[in-house]
Amino acid sequence: MTTQTFNATKAEAFAERMLNILNSGAIALMTSIGHRTELFDTMAELPPSTSQQIADAAGLNERYVREWLGAMVTGRLVEYDAIANTYTLPTEHVPFLTRSAASDNIAVFAQFIPLLGAVEEQIIDCFYKGGGVPYSEFKRFHAVMAEDSSQTTVSALFDHILPLMPGITEALQQGIHVLDLGCGCGRALNKLAEAFSNSQFTGYDFSGEAIATANAEAQLHKLSNVRFEVKDAATLEERDRYDLITTFDAIHDQAKPDTVLKNIHNALRPDGVYLMQDIHAATNVEGNLNHPIAPLLYTISCMHCMTVSLAYGGMGLGTMWGKEKALQMLAEAGFKQVEIKQLAHDFQNDYYIIRKS
């Protein structure tokens, strides 16, 4: 048995780090509130203002806004003039906290902290008993994911993602059949259907709530070339039907990802292409030591992606299944050609361009 020497300096540094973690966790909660109440967006348009002026502009209760501002000031997200008693959102912070920032808006991701905290009791129960927490226990999950998708996927669809596949934009203009598995609220597919009227689009998702939202949006925009249906991707039995199949951060959530990938292989036409957007990570933890948001992604995995898979008796791959495991499973599904690409605006995801041969 090895005896360790107690290092007081190391202990003190760790205690300070833990205090910083507590503060950061608290700031994450308040950042989520600032995003959802549009306080950041409001302050970005205001000159230095009092808490009452900010509350009035946002249509909110001043007492709550004042306390929120206290967290923002001490957390160094907002600046405070003690003489004038005014608050300012620095210009340099606006690109990372407001809706106008599009893909750079980090405040959107802060919503995951309270979202996951709401299922803490169920997750702890799983630590003792195994199993998982089903989708139905996650309130607002699809709303947050739709907002996330709009930033990272929908906003980049035409200028960055489609060009990863040479010739696909021209094919969409001429008319092809497209399937999006795990389509969620259908924002990406509805955008494609609106842009390419000669193509036919199909979206499948396990969630009835998400599909209802997708259909409502399609009807709102009077799209006749897209349809959405509640379907478990593991039950897909179509063959040689689609020229393009997409999954956006969907495979690692599946109860049976191996079956889903084989079903995609079968449903894809011989000369078709499968685009799999999934998390940029290594399969083994030592490969993620320098990943900029690895702790966040492992937490999301433990408290959502992994557990929802296990809730349905699945593999529980988790968010951080990684490139090595992904390549292995794609090969086992029958795919012969895989390219992995990344986009400058999206450090979180890899884009797999996959063909049957």
C-alpha angles and dihedrals in degrees: 000000000000117000114217122215113232110240108203093191091053091047092051092049090051092050089053090049091052091052089051089051091053091050092047091050090052092048090051090057092049091045089056089052091047089053097045094047090044090235092140091050090048094049092048088065097044132084116230102311142181121248089256092053091048092048092049092049091049095041092238140129111277097217092057092043090052093053091046089052089053089060092045094050096046089043089054095238094112129036123228131205105206094193097051092030090227135139129216134189103219115240089234091059096049095080091060102040109039137074091241088067092072110186093011096059103117092177089077091064092050086073090073091070098064090033092059094038089062091068097043094114093052092046092051088051088055090053087063102034105024121224122097149261115262126229091255091071094060109088116204091003096131092045092054093044091049089054091046090049092049090057101043104026115018095044091052099038101103103028100039117009103046092047088061085076110057112225096009095110090053090047091051090051091052094045133270138163116260131189126193112194116202088017094169111191090352100240095140094045094046090051090052093046090051092050099043110042094172093061128078120228131198127186126193126187136164092228120085090196092056093046091050089054092047093050092047091054092047090052092046090057092040093237112174097175099065133069132182127203137179105246139148106236089219089067096052108129102171120127132206092343109122133063092195129025122184135189119183112200089323111112099071091056094057122111089218106024092162091057092044092054091049090049090052090050090052095045094050118091116241092257095036130113131229118207113199116186109191141151118299104234145115120255094233120061094233088064091060100052092108096038106126095225103021095127090052093048094047088050092050087048095051094043100038125358098044096037097050089054092049090047088068095044091263137149095266094219092169132204094290098054086130140206096287094055091043093054091047093051094045090054091048089052089058103259114144105185125049130168121184118209136174134206124223094231095049117058090160098068143051120211114218115200103200134185135179094237 
